[in-house]
């Protein structure tokens, strides 16, 4: 969900606050996925995410590029 949230913001579809507000309270994201990523340190989150990707580079499981 964090990857998708980052991609939505990067594409200009919605702002950070809008995405977090919409998804606040979703399973595992009591503060919204982007605020959660910020709290757990994006570097710490993106490094293991990359090693767990088995699909193509365009997969939604692949780490989102930085904004």
C-alpha positions as CSV (number, residue, x, y, z in Angstrom):
1,X,0.0,0.0,0.0
2,X,2.9,2.4,0.7
3,X,4.3,1.8,-2.9
4,X,0.9,2.6,-4.4
5,X,0.5,5.7,-2.3
6,X,4.0,6.9,-3.4
7,X,3.1,6.3,-7.0
8,X,-0.2,8.2,-6.7
9,X,1.6,11.3,-5.3
10,X,4.5,11.0,-7.8
11,X,2.0,10.9,-10.7
12,X,0.4,14.1,-9.4
13,X,-3.0,12.3,-9.0
14,X,-3.3,13.4,-5.3
15,X,-1.2,15.1,-2.7
16,X,0.4,13.5,0.3
17,X,-2.2,14.7,2.8
18,X,-5.1,13.6,0.6
19,X,-3.7,10.1,0.2
20,X,-3.0,9.7,3.9
21,X,-6.4,11.1,4.9
22,X,-8.2,8.8,2.5
23,X,-6.3,5.7,3.7
24,X,-6.0,6.6,7.4
25,X,-7.4,3.7,9.4
26,X,-6.7,1.1,6.8
27,X,-5.2,-2.1,8.1
28,X,-1.6,-1.4,9.3
29,X,-1.8,2.3,8.5
30,X,-3.4,4.1,11.5
31,X,-1.7,7.4,10.3
32,X,-1.9,6.8,6.6
33,X,0.6,4.9,4.5
34,X,2.9,7.9,3.7
35,X,3.1,9.1,7.3
36,X,3.7,5.5,8.3
37,X,6.6,5.3,5.8
38,X,8.0,8.5,7.2
39,X,7.8,7.2,10.7
40,X,9.6,3.9,9.9
41,X,12.2,5.7,7.8
42,X,11.8,5.3,4.0
43,X,15.4,4.0,3.6
44,X,14.8,1.2,6.1
45,X,11.5,0.3,4.3
46,X,12.6,0.5,0.7
47,X,15.8,-1.6,1.0
48,X,14.2,-4.8,2.1
49,X,11.2,-4.2,-0.2
50,X,13.6,-4.3,-3.2
51,X,15.1,-7.7,-2.3
52,X,11.6,-9.3,-1.9
53,X,10.5,-8.4,-5.4
54,X,10.2,-11.4,-7.7
55,X,8.2,-9.8,-10.4
56,X,9.1,-7.5,-13.3
57,X,10.4,-4.0,-12.6
58,X,7.0,-2.6,-13.4
59,X,5.4,-4.7,-10.7
60,X,3.5,-2.8,-8.0
61,X,5.6,-4.8,-5.5
62,X,8.8,-3.1,-6.8
63,X,10.0,-0.2,-4.7
64,X,8.6,3.1,-5.9
65,X,11.2,5.6,-7.2
66,X,11.8,8.6,-4.9
67,X,9.9,11.8,-5.5
